[in-house]
Amino acid sequence: MLNGILLTRPDGLNQALARALQLRQVSYQITPLIEITQLDIQADVRLLIEDLDRNDIVIFVSRHAVRFGLPVLERYWPQWPQLQWLSVGPGTAEELRQLGIASIFPDSPGSEGLLELAQLHQPEGKQILIVSGHGGRALLGDTLSNQGALVQYLAVYKRRKVGHAGLWQQMSEAGIDTIVVSSVQILDSFSLVCSVRHRQDVQLIATSARIGEQAIRQGYNKVHVADDASTDGLLKAIETLMIQD
């Protein structure tokens, strides 16, 4: 069963799912549990940007990487060099498309899906720039480096946990019994306000198996893994919960 859903992505990323839930008359509450802020561009980072055309491939690992990274790149590159653009998934690709860049993305969003793309097979000798947030997953870059690629990172944003004193009480009063978790950082932020005892009461929809496994390790025992992080993938998981007895 599902009574109400807590949407926890950063500001600006909950609206599509919220509209879909509203159409289905599903109660929801938006409470971002992490905040995204831009990083200052230092001298060494400027060199990476100025040498953009030396890369064979540029990978954007999130929509925030596009929103914070592309304006910075545009200051130095009013006309884009000829290289291959990759996106972690369709949402990120759409952000790039709206800004005039066509990119390739995997059918299964995420680092694992990116590594399955033909463009990243046999990367030995290729120079690859990963546009990301500070302290993100290392799987993509480490794998490509181990396969002989020259990988560099352009970190353009950072994440910060957002505290919400009394959130569990607010959820209880509003009848919210389910939370959507799209990153380990969001999970950790929620765990700060959800006691170990209450973790057995809340249903958790994770956008990847990795997040789901981490949730189980933290004491959540009602964990459901969506097919992917897209609105359609999350709706499918939500609708499955809605029809369960």
ABEGO torsion letter per residue (X at the ends): XBABBBBABBBGAAAAAAAAAAAAGBBBBBBBABBBBBBBBBAAAAAAAAAAAABABBBBABAAAAAAAAAAAAAABABBBBBBBBBABAAAAAAAAAAGBBBBBBABBEAAAAAABAAABGABGBBBBBBBBBGBBAAAAAAAAAAGBBBBBBBABBBBBBBBBGAAAAAAAAGBABBBBABAAAAAAAAAABBAAAAAABBBBBABAAAAAAAAAAGBABBBBBABABAAAAAAAAAAAAABX
